Amino acid sequence: MSEPPVSRGPAASDAGLTRSLLTGWGRTAATAARVLRPSTVEQVRDALQMVRAGGPAPSRGVAVRGLGRSYGDAAQSAGGTVVDLTGLDAVRDLQVREGDALLTCAAGASLHDLLRLLVPQGWFVPVTPGTRYVTVGGAIAADVHGKNHHRDGSFASHVESLSLLDGRGEAHLIGPQSDPEAFWATAGGMGLTGVIVEATLRLLPVQSSWMLVDTERAANLDDLLDRLSSRDHLYRYSVAWIDCLATGRSAGRGVITRGEHAPADALHGRATARAWAVPSGPLVSLPGPLPAGLLNRASVAAFNEAWFRKAPRHRAGELQPFPRFFHPLDGVGDWNAVYGRRGFLQYQFVVPIQREDTLREVLARLRGARVPSFLAVLKRFGPADPGPLSFPRPGWTLALDIPAGLPGLAGLLDECDLLVAEAGGAVYLAKDSRMRPELLSMMYPRLEEWKGTRDRLDPDRIFRTDLSRRLNL
Ligand SMILES: Cc1cc2nc3c(=O)[nH]c(=O)nc-3n(C[C@H](O)[C@H](O)[C@H](O)COP(=O)(O)OP(=O)(O)OC[C@H]3O[C@@H](n4cnc5c(N)ncnc54)[C@H](O)[C@@H]3O)c2cc1C
């Protein structure tokens, strides 16, 4: 399958090792590594063997990389070897039986390519994050969630089995039944238990590529939380945009969008003729990093005001193409350049239901510090996923994009981390670029259990990333 026509950072070489500077999606803290882009499982095994045999910088280990959509330093390794899996993207098998379908594909296949293939055949991926430019391997390694977490759980909950090359280069076919310990240490394990080379996923049947969407405004945070708590269960997908800069009686106001896959008999107008339309790629691209300071408190406050006012107070049953509903930012290639040369970070945390006080406090502190964020998303998670390092747990998760380099930001977020950890919550590792290691075991209380399984799968710790070194994983 072809690669999506978006940049995923500096190019990796198709043959042999290339030295490249790599960052995550936030474009901060670039580090140089030798990058290898294998196109067969044998070549992945050779790369692991090369590092084990004392090839270039063995002590810096091997990091696995998909499409580089984690925001921070999870898929890079200063001075090490990075294995870019996007060359392994073949679809091996699609088995359909009695309303169910199982897809087996190489782990470097992107959700973008899979959706282009599957949707016209009446199938959808079971969980999609806010971008479809992620690989299946990256989606499992971060155990990603979508707008349907309250209903369907995380991505790995829909994986029947996966094929893993461990730290000794040995292959294991593991699943939630056959080896739950290894499977759930790998799901959410951020590439530190081995290289996922193939996976089999259960798919969701759909009757069109359209979504039926209900939109409503909420006047403030209480109203927003009430509306999400009382009606989320009526929809498969639900999410809210929140205006982080609104103050006074409007503090925490937002716009809720919820939806379902549109049944065939709900289509009308142009949707009927384009019932199975799929996106080809980004429609436009930014020319490069935009000037610093473009996103400041005034411009973001103006944007938020306009965005809130533009949303209908209440609208039901609007037909939307699925990319607009799930992946609104994917239409602009390299939109991360909007934050200029210093880049940005995403702060995403979860706090348990009943700890709305912490959510309120973190929002108040960010507002008080005049942090300009126009992309702030709130969601209510369903039951916890079984992975010791999986992020979702019952509660409220808030994700905000923040320009890097704001004065005082590091200290402010350290304080927020502490509030979150004390409330029994956690920061999401796939988004993190700055957290300190001390709070990790508070946020992920099963960390030692995970380390035990990791040590079984990678006894010599050849899998290392900048994130794993920063957080002592
Ligand atoms: C615009 C945007 C919206 C997003 N929305 C969401 C969201 O709604 N929900 C959510 O959960 N996440 C979301 N994310 C985060 C994203 O889904 C995850 O970071 C995902 O892991 C990225 O996949 P990738 O292929 O780009 O992996 P990379 O970023 O390249 O790698 C991520 C991690 O997976 C490991 N990894 C990658 N491939 C493999 C493999 N084959 N075997 C073993 N380990 C591997 C890497 O070592 C690394 O630790 C979003 C990101 C962006 C940019």
The ligand as a Gaussian input file, in Angstrom:
#p B3LYP/6-31G(d) Opt

LIG

0 1
 C       -3.645000      15.102000      15.422000
 C       -3.453000      13.949000      16.368000
 C       -4.558000      13.446000      17.020000
 C       -4.407000      12.360000      17.902000
 N       -5.522000      11.894000      18.529000
 C       -5.416000      10.852000      19.378000
 C       -6.566000      10.305000      20.004000
 O       -7.688000      10.765000      19.787000
 N       -6.400000       9.237000      20.830000
 C       -5.171000       8.684000      21.063000
 O       -5.088000       7.695000      21.810000
 N       -4.054000       9.177000      20.466000
 C       -4.156000      10.237000      19.634000
 N       -3.039000      10.727000      19.013000
 C       -1.743000      10.085000      19.294000
 C       -1.447000       8.918000      18.323000
 O       -2.619000       8.184000      18.060000
 C       -0.446000       7.963000      18.973000
 O        0.699000       8.643000      19.386000
 C       -0.010000       6.814000      18.051000
 O        0.808000       5.958000      18.809000
 C        0.767000       7.309000      16.839000
 O        1.036000       6.209000      15.964000
 P        2.326000       6.242000      15.038000
 O        2.211000       5.142000      14.042000
 O        2.521000       7.601000      14.502000
 O        3.436000       5.860000      16.092000
 P        4.772000       6.662000      16.532000
 O        4.386000       8.006000      17.015000
 O        5.774000       6.564000      15.471000
 O        5.181000       5.757000      17.790000
 C        4.400000       5.781000      18.959000
 C        4.891000       4.700000      19.933000
 O        4.609000       3.426000      19.385000
 C        5.795000       2.662000      19.257000
 N        5.641000       1.887000      18.022000
 C        5.304000       2.348000      16.800000
 N        5.222000       1.320000      15.933000
 C        5.505000       0.196000      16.632000
 C        5.595000      -1.178000      16.287000
 N        5.343000      -1.617000      15.051000
 N        5.947000      -2.063000      17.247000
 C        6.187000      -1.646000      18.515000
 N        6.116000      -0.361000      18.893000
 C        5.778000       0.555000      17.963000
 C        6.920000       3.670000      19.225000
 O        8.128000       3.115000      19.707000
 C        6.382000       4.743000      20.159000
 O        6.649000       4.419000      21.499000
 C       -3.129000      11.784000      18.119000
 C       -2.016000      12.307000      17.464000
 C       -2.170000      13.382000      16.580000
 C       -0.963000      13.924000      15.867000

